[in-house]
Amino acid sequence: MYFWNRTANLSAVLAAGIVATSSSAFAQEPPFSNTAGTVFDIIRKGDASTLSCVEDAGRGMRQIWDKRVDGEPTVEAFLFMARYSDGANIEIAINPEFGSGEAALAEALRYARPLGQLPTVLRAGIKRFSVHGGREGFHAGTGQIVVYAETTDNRLSYDHLEESIFHESVHASWDAQHRLAEEWRAAQNRDGRFLTGYGAKNPEREDLAETALFAYAILHYPDRFPPADTRDTLAAVPARIAYVKALLPPDEPIHFALRDAVACETDVSGLN
């Protein structure tokens, strides 16, 4: 219900103070290549997380897309339930290739806290978070995110895991409703250019997730985004920043109660 309240006035927000640009501006080079390659530490390790506990849920058969085999094999995954103080619950499924419950738990814990740092409106749409070995690119679909452990190592090396999870959470939680929405397409046309080269190459699939991360920085952590890059972003995609602003208002908390939280019977996170 809270999410729908946030989107109710989207048209009014977009209509206010946005000047149309020429469609010829689409030929302009995007100011950034892609969000995965940027060094902006927008979401920091010390930022508050809503993670309450992680519960061992045993083993279970799960069908999980795996880029390494270009398919969706069924595996007997190690399962954990991450529970959050805002009432969100996310199943973390670890590929059995990790070998033991202890190794699987250690891998699950790399993601449980960063997931709790997401805005509630993004975490609310994630039902399963799956982890394979290897170094493929992260990917997501409605309700699900899939990551690869060696890619995680790389993203951690330049403090970008949280930002990568944010990007994938947009796919999991917002794509179905927003990436092809009439108002989003109108915002793209009003802006007349793209923020990243990756978004420009994949305008229907990646532009929303690419834009949302930088919008989040400008709206909620402006001190963490260099002034010159803020100016470039606002100059390139003002209508799309306004669109995201309606979904993540800067004058409202990013975490709020979805429902009553469920406590873990046994917390295996070692965090409490």
KEKE-3310 file (N, C-alpha, C; in steps of 0.2 Angstrom, whole numbers, plus 5000, padded with zeros to 4 digits):
npx = (5004:5010:5019:5011:5005:5016:5018:5007:5006:5014:5012:5010:5022:5031:5026:5029:5039:5047:5056:5054:5065:5075:5073:5083:5094:5097:5108:5118:5133:5132:5135:5141:5148:5144:5135:5140:5154:5158:5166:5159:5155:5141:5132:5136:5147:5145:5132:5115:5106:5092:5092:5087:5089:5096:5091:5093:5087:5088:5090:5084:5076:5078:5075:5086:5091:5106:5120:5131:5128:5119:5105:5092:5094:5089:5093:5099:5099:5107:5098:5093:5084:5083:5078:5070:5068:5058:5049:5051:5055:5068:5072:5088:5097:5109:5121:5124:5137:5146:5148:5148:5137:5143:5151:5142:5133:5142:5144:5131:5129:5137:5128:5116:5116:5119:5107:5098:5101:5095:5082:5066:5056:5062:5068:5056:5051:5059:5060:5068:5085:5099:5114:5128:5144:5159:5161:5152:5141:5130:5112:5094:5077:5059:5056:5067:5085:5101:5117:5135:5149:5163:5162:5156:5167:5176:5168:5167:5180:5181:5172:5159:5148:5136:5130:5129:5119:5109:5106:5102:5091:5082:5078:5072:5061:5055:5055:5044:5033:5037:5048:5043:5033:5021:5023:5037:5043:5039:5047:5059:5059:5057:5069:5079:5091:5103:5109:5119:5131:5128:5114:5109:5112:5103:5089:5076:5077:5088:5089:5081:5086:5100:5099:5092:5101:5110:5101:5096:5107:5109:5097:5096:5109:5118:5130:5139:5141:5150:5150:5152:5148:5135:5129:5131:5123:5110:5108:5108:5097:5085:5070:5069:5076:5066:5056:5061:5062:5049:5046:5055:5055:5065:5062:5056:5058:5069:5067:5053:5039:5033:5025:5021:5036:5044:5051:5067:5068:5080:5094:5107:5116:5126:5127:5121)
npy = (4994:5006:5008:5010:5023:5031:5031:5037:5051:5053:5057:5071:5075:5073:5082:5094:5108:5103:5103:5100:5091:5091:5078:5075:5075:5063:5058:5062:5059:5048:5053:5044:5027:5014:5009:4999:5000:5011:5021:5026:5027:5024:5018:5013:5002:5004:5010:5010:4995:4985:4972:4958:4945:4929:4914:4896:4886:4874:4861:4862:4859:4869:4879:4888:4901:4900:4908:4902:4890:4893:4891:4885:4876:4864:4863:4856:4866:4875:4883:4898:4909:4926:4938:4954:4970:4978:4969:4962:4947:4937:4923:4916:4907:4895:4889:4871:4868:4875:4867:4864:4866:4876:4884:4888:4896:4906:4912:4917:4926:4937:4944:4946:4957:4969:4968:4972:4985:4991:5002:5001:4999:4994:4982:4975:4969:4958:4941:4929:4927:4922:4912:4908:4900:4906:4919:4927:4940:4949:4946:4948:4945:4947:4948:4940:4938:4935:4930:4929:4922:4925:4937:4944:4945:4954:4965:4969:4973:4986:4992:4991:4982:4984:4994:4987:4977:4985:4990:4978:4975:4984:4979:4967:4972:4984:4984:4977:4985:4997:4999:4999:5008:5020:5033:5032:5030:5042:5051:5047:5052:5065:5069:5065:5060:5048:5042:5032:5023:5009:5009:5016:5006:4997:5001:4998:4988:4991:5004:5010:5004:5008:5022:5024:5021:5032:5042:5040:5042:5056:5061:5056:5054:5066:5071:5061:5060:5066:5084:5089:5077:5076:5087:5084:5073:5078:5087:5078:5069:5075:5073:5059:5058:5065:5056:5045:5051:5052:5040:5037:5047:5061:5067:5058:5043:5030:5017:5008:5001:4987:4976:4966:4961:4945:4935:4926:4908:4902:4911:4911:4920:4926:4939:4944)
npz = (5000:5004:4994:4983:4986:4985:4971:4966:4963:4952:4939:4941:4947:4936:4927:4932:4929:4919:4905:4888:4877:4861:4850:4843:4851:4856:4850:4857:4866:4880:4897:4905:4906:4911:4926:4933:4932:4938:4951:4962:4978:4984:4992:5008:5018:5031:5032:5038:5040:5038:5041:5051:5055:5050:5045:5045:5032:5028:5015:4998:4982:4969:4955:4945:4935:4926:4919:4915:4910:4901:4904:4915:4927:4939:4955:4971:4982:4995:5008:5015:5025:5025:5036:5039:5047:5043:5039:5027:5019:5012:5003:5002:4991:4989:4977:4977:4973:4982:4992:5007:5021:5030:5021:5012:5021:5024:5012:5009:5019:5014:5007:5014:5023:5015:5007:5016:5016:5005:4999:5006:4996:4986:4991:4994:4983:4981:4981:4980:4981:4973:4972:4963:4959:4950:4937:4931:4924:4935:4936:4934:4937:4937:4954:4957:4960:4953:4957:4955:4963:4961:4954:4963:4972:4964:4963:4977:4978:4974:4982:4977:4978:4985:4977:4965:4969:4971:4958:4952:4960:4956:4943:4948:4956:4951:4937:4930:4932:4928:4918:4905:4905:4900:4905:4909:4897:4891:4898:4895:4881:4883:4889:4879:4878:4884:4900:4903:4893:4892:4896:4885:4875:4878:4880:4884:4893:4902:4905:4915:4927:4927:4927:4939:4950:4950:4952:4965:4972:4970:4976:4989:4994:4992:4995:4992:4979:4966:4963:4950:4942:4947:4941:4927:4927:4930:4919:4909:4911:4916:4917:4919:4932:4939:4938:4946:4958:4962:4966:4975:4986:4992:5004:5012:5023:5018:5023:5029:5037:5030:5034:5049:5056:5055:5067:5067:5071:5074:5074:5063:5059:5066:5069:5079)
capx = (5000:5014:5022:5006:5005:5022:5018:5000:5007:5019:5011:5011:5029:5034:5024:5031:5045:5052:5056:5055:5071:5074:5074:5090:5099:5098:5114:5124:5136:5130:5141:5144:5148:5139:5135:5144:5161:5159:5169:5156:5153:5135:5129:5142:5146:5142:5125:5110:5103:5086:5093:5086:5093:5096:5088:5095:5081:5090:5091:5078:5076:5077:5077:5089:5095:5113:5123:5137:5126:5114:5099:5089:5094:5087:5099:5097:5102:5107:5093:5093:5079:5085:5072:5071:5064:5052:5044:5053:5059:5071:5076:5094:5098:5116:5122:5127:5144:5149:5151:5146:5133:5146:5153:5136:5131:5147:5142:5124:5130:5140:5123:5110:5116:5118:5100:5094:5102:5091:5076:5061:5052:5065:5068:5050:5049:5064:5058:5074:5092:5102:5121:5132:5151:5160:5162:5147:5138:5124:5106:5088:5070:5054:5056:5073:5091:5106:5124:5141:5154:5169:5160:5156:5174:5178:5164:5169:5187:5181:5167:5153:5143:5130:5127:5127:5113:5104:5104:5098:5084:5077:5075:5067:5055:5052:5055:5038:5028:5040:5053:5040:5027:5020:5026:5044:5045:5038:5052:5065:5059:5058:5076:5082:5098:5104:5114:5125:5131:5124:5107:5108:5112:5098:5085:5070:5079:5093:5090:5079:5091:5106:5097:5089:5106:5112:5095:5096:5113:5107:5091:5097:5116:5121:5137:5143:5141:5154:5146:5152:5144:5128:5127:5130:5117:5104:5108:5106:5091:5081:5064:5070:5077:5060:5052:5063:5060:5042:5046:5060:5055:5070:5060:5053:5063:5070:5065:5047:5036:5028:5021:5024:5042:5044:5058:5069:5068:5087:5098:5113:5120:5132:5127:5117)
capy = (5000:5012:5009:5014:5030:5034:5032:5040:5058:5052:5062:5078:5076:5073:5088:5101:5111:5099:5106:5095:5092:5089:5071:5074:5075:5056:5057:5065:5053:5048:5055:5038:5021:5010:5010:4994:5001:5017:5020:5030:5023:5028:5014:5012:4997:5006:5012:5006:4989:4982:4964:4956:4938:4924:4907:4891:4883:4867:4860:4862:4859:4876:4880:4894:4902:4900:4910:4897:4884:4896:4887:4886:4870:4863:4861:4855:4872:4877:4888:4903:4915:4932:4942:4961:4973:4981:4964:4959:4941:4935:4917:4916:4900:4895:4883:4866:4868:4878:4861:4863:4871:4882:4888:4891:4901:4912:4916:4920:4932:4942:4948:4947:4964:4974:4968:4976:4992:4994:5005:4996:4998:4989:4975:4972:4964:4952:4935:4925:4929:4915:4913:4903:4901:4909:4926:4930:4946:4948:4947:4948:4945:4949:4944:4936:4941:4929:4933:4925:4923:4928:4943:4948:4947:4959:4971:4971:4975:4993:4994:4992:4976:4987:4997:4982:4974:4990:4989:4971:4976:4988:4974:4963:4975:4989:4983:4974:4990:5004:5000:5000:5012:5026:5039:5032:5031:5049:5054:5046:5056:5072:5070:5065:5056:5043:5043:5028:5019:5003:5010:5017:5000:4992:5006:4995:4983:4993:5012:5012:5002:5012:5029:5024:5022:5039:5047:5038:5046:5063:5062:5054:5055:5070:5072:5055:5060:5072:5089:5089:5072:5078:5092:5080:5068:5082:5090:5073:5065:5078:5070:5052:5059:5067:5050:5041:5055:5051:5033:5037:5055:5063:5070:5052:5038:5025:5011:5009:4995:4983:4972:4964:4957:4938:4933:4919:4904:4902:4916:4908:4925:4928:4946:4946)
capz = (5000:5004:4987:4978:4988:4982:4964:4964:4960:4947:4933:4943:4948:4930:4923:4935:4928:4915:4898:4882:4873:4855:4849:4840:4857:4857:4847:4861:4870:4887:4901:4909:4902:4915:4933:4936:4931:4941:4957:4967:4984:4986:4998:5011:5022:5038:5032:5042:5037:5041:5043:5058:5057:5045:5047:5041:5030:5025:5008:4994:4975:4966:4948:4945:4929:4927:4913:4914:4906:4897:4905:4921:4930:4945:4960:4978:4985:5002:5008:5021:5025:5028:5038:5039:5052:5039:5037:5021:5020:5006:5003:4999:4988:4987:4973:4980:4972:4988:4996:5014:5024:5032:5016:5010:5025:5024:5006:5010:5024:5011:5004:5018:5026:5009:5005:5021:5015:5000:5001:5007:4990:4981:4994:4995:4977:4980:4984:4980:4980:4972:4971:4959:4958:4943:4936:4926:4926:4939:4932:4938:4934:4942:4960:4958:4958:4953:4957:4955:4969:4959:4952:4970:4974:4960:4965:4983:4978:4974:4986:4973:4979:4987:4971:4960:4971:4970:4951:4951:4964:4951:4939:4952:4960:4947:4929:4927:4932:4926:4912:4898:4907:4896:4908:4909:4890:4889:4902:4890:4875:4885:4890:4873:4878:4890:4906:4902:4886:4893:4895:4878:4870:4881:4883:4887:4898:4907:4906:4922:4932:4926:4930:4946:4955:4951:4955:4972:4975:4970:4980:4996:4997:4987:4997:4990:4972:4964:4960:4942:4940:4948:4935:4921:4927:4930:4913:4904:4911:4922:4917:4923:4939:4942:4939:4951:4964:4964:4969:4981:4988:4997:5011:5016:5025:5014:5026:5032:5039:5025:5038:5055:5055:5058:5070:5066:5077:5076:5070:5061:5056:5070:5069:5085)
cpx = (5004:5017:5017:5005:5010:5021:5011:5001:5012:5018:5012:5018:5032:5032:5027:5038:5050:5051:5058:5062:5070:5076:5081:5096:5101:5105:5120:5126:5134:5136:5145:5144:5143:5140:5140:5152:5163:5162:5165:5153:5147:5132:5135:5141:5143:5135:5120:5107:5097:5087:5092:5090:5092:5095:5090:5089:5082:5092:5084:5080:5074:5079:5079:5093:5102:5117:5128:5135:5120:5107:5097:5089:5091:5092:5096:5101:5102:5103:5094:5087:5082:5079:5074:5066:5058:5047:5045:5056:5061:5074:5082:5096:5105:5118:5126:5135:5149:5151:5148:5141:5137:5149:5147:5133:5136:5146:5136:5125:5133:5134:5117:5110:5115:5111:5096:5096:5098:5085:5071:5057:5055:5066:5062:5048:5054:5061:5064:5080:5096:5110:5124:5140:5152:5160:5158:5144:5131:5118:5100:5082:5065:5054:5062:5079:5096:5113:5129:5147:5160:5168:5159:5162:5177:5174:5166:5176:5187:5175:5160:5148:5137:5126:5125:5120:5107:5101:5100:5091:5079:5074:5070:5061:5052:5051:5048:5033:5031:5044:5050:5034:5027:5024:5034:5046:5044:5044:5059:5065:5060:5066:5080:5089:5098:5110:5120:5125:5127:5117:5105:5107:5106:5092:5078:5071:5083:5093:5087:5083:5097:5104:5095:5095:5109:5107:5095:5101:5111:5102:5092:5104:5120:5128:5142:5144:5144:5149:5146:5148:5137:5125:5126:5124:5110:5103:5106:5099:5086:5074:5064:5072:5071:5055:5054:5062:5053:5042:5051:5061:5061:5068:5056:5059:5063:5067:5058:5044:5031:5023:5024:5030:5041:5051:5060:5069:5075:5091:5105:5118:5127:5132:5124:5120)
cpy = (5006:5014:5013:5021:5034:5036:5036:5047:5058:5057:5069:5080:5077:5080:5094:5102:5107:5102:5101:5097:5089:5082:5070:5074:5068:5054:5059:5059:5053:5050:5049:5032:5016:5011:5005:4996:5008:5016:5024:5025:5026:5025:5011:5006:4998:5009:5007:5001:4987:4975:4963:4950:4934:4917:4902:4887:4876:4867:4860:4862:4866:4876:4887:4895:4903:4902:4905:4891:4886:4892:4888:4879:4869:4860:4860:4861:4872:4883:4892:4908:4921:4936:4949:4964:4976:4976:4960:4952:4939:4928:4918:4908:4900:4888:4877:4865:4871:4872:4859:4868:4877:4887:4892:4897:4907:4916:4920:4926:4938:4947:4950:4955:4969:4974:4972:4983:4995:4998:5000:4994:4994:4982:4971:4967:4958:4946:4930:4928:4923:4917:4907:4904:4905:4916:4929:4936:4945:4949:4946:4948:4947:4945:4940:4940:4935:4933:4928:4927:4927:4935:4948:4950:4953:4966:4974:4974:4983:4996:4996:4986:4979:4990:4992:4978:4979:4990:4983:4972:4980:4983:4970:4966:4980:4988:4981:4980:4996:5004:5001:5004:5018:5032:5038:5033:5039:5053:5053:5051:5063:5074:5070:5063:5051:5045:5039:5025:5012:5004:5012:5011:4996:4997:5003:4991:4986:5000:5013:5010:5006:5019:5029:5025:5029:5044:5046:5042:5053:5065:5061:5054:5059:5072:5066:5055:5067:5078:5090:5083:5073:5082:5088:5076:5072:5085:5084:5070:5068:5074:5063:5053:5061:5060:5046:5045:5054:5044:5033:5045:5056:5065:5064:5047:5033:5018:5013:5002:4993:4980:4970:4960:4950:4937:4926:4915:4903:4906:4913:4913:4927:4935:4948:4943)
cpz = (5000:4998:4983:4980:4985:4975:4962:4961:4955:4942:4935:4944:4941:4926:4926:4933:4923:4908:4893:4879:4866:4854:4846:4845:4858:4854:4851:4865:4877:4891:4905:4904:4905:4922:4936:4937:4935:4948:4963:4972:4987:4992:5001:5016:5029:5038:5035:5037:5041:5043:5050:5060:5050:5048:5042:5039:5027:5018:5004:4986:4972:4959:4947:4939:4930:4920:4911:4909:4901:4898:4913:4925:4937:4950:4967:4982:4993:5003:5015:5020:5029:5030:5040:5044:5049:5037:5031:5023:5013:5007:4999:4997:4986:4983:4977:4979:4977:4993:5003:5016:5027:5027:5013:5014:5025:5017:5006:5014:5020:5008:5008:5021:5020:5007:5009:5020:5009:5003:5001:5000:4985:4984:4994:4989:4976:4984:4985:4978:4979:4970:4968:4960:4952:4943:4930:4928:4930:4934:4937:4934:4939:4948:4962:4956:4958:4952:4956:4959:4967:4957:4958:4972:4971:4963:4972:4983:4977:4977:4982:4973:4980:4981:4966:4962:4970:4963:4950:4954:4960:4946:4942:4954:4955:4940:4927:4927:4928:4920:4906:4899:4902:4899:4908:4901:4888:4892:4897:4884:4877:4886:4884:4873:4884:4894:4905:4895:4887:4893:4888:4873:4872:4884:4886:4893:4904:4909:4913:4927:4933:4929:4937:4951:4956:4954:4962:4975:4976:4975:4987:4999:4992:4989:4994:4982:4970:4961:4953:4939:4941:4943:4929:4921:4926:4923:4908:4904:4917:4922:4921:4930:4942:4943:4945:4958:4966:4967:4975:4984:4993:5004:5015:5018:5019:5016:5030:5033:5033:5029:5044:5053:5059:5061:5068:5072:5079:5071:5069:5059:5059:5071:5076:5092)
residu = (MET:TYR:PHE:TRP:ASN:ARG:THR:ALA:ASN:LEU:SER:ALA:VAL:LEU:ALA:ALA:GLY:ILE:VAL:ALA:THR:SER:SER:SER:ALA:PHE:ALA:GLN:GLU:PRO:PRO:PHE:SER:ASN:THR:ALA:GLY:THR:VAL:PHE:ASP:ILE:ILE:ARG:LYS:GLY:ASP:ALA:SER:THR:LEU:SER:CYS:VAL:GLU:ASP:ALA:GLY:ARG:GLY:MET:ARG:GLN:ILE:TRP:ASP:LYS:ARG:VAL:ASP:GLY:GLU:PRO:THR:VAL:GLU:ALA:PHE:LEU:PHE:MET:ALA:ARG:TYR:SER:ASP:GLY:ALA:ASN:ILE:GLU:ILE:ALA:ILE:ASN:PRO:GLU:PHE:GLY:SER:GLY:GLU:ALA:ALA:LEU:ALA:GLU:ALA:LEU:ARG:TYR:ALA:ARG:PRO:LEU:GLY:GLN:LEU:PRO:THR:VAL:LEU:ARG:ALA:GLY:ILE:LYS:ARG:PHE:SER:VAL:HIS:GLY:GLY:ARG:GLU:GLY:PHE:HIS:ALA:GLY:THR:GLY:GLN:ILE:VAL:VAL:TYR:ALA:GLU:THR:THR:ASP:ASN:ARG:LEU:SER:TYR:ASP:HIS:LEU:GLU:GLU:SER:ILE:PHE:HIS:GLU:SER:VAL:HIS:ALA:SER:TRP:ASP:ALA:GLN:HIS:ARG:LEU:ALA:GLU:GLU:TRP:ARG:ALA:ALA:GLN:ASN:ARG:ASP:GLY:ARG:PHE:LEU:THR:GLY:TYR:GLY:ALA:LYS:ASN:PRO:GLU:ARG:GLU:ASP:LEU:ALA:GLU:THR:ALA:LEU:PHE:ALA:TYR:ALA:ILE:LEU:HIS:TYR:PRO:ASP:ARG:PHE:PRO:PRO:ALA:ASP:THR:ARG:ASP:THR:LEU:ALA:ALA:VAL:PRO:ALA:ARG:ILE:ALA:TYR:VAL:LYS:ALA:LEU:LEU:PRO:PRO:ASP:GLU:PRO:ILE:HIS:PHE:ALA:LEU:ARG:ASP:ALA:VAL:ALA:CYS:GLU:THR:ASP:VAL:SER:GLY:LEU:ASN)
# end
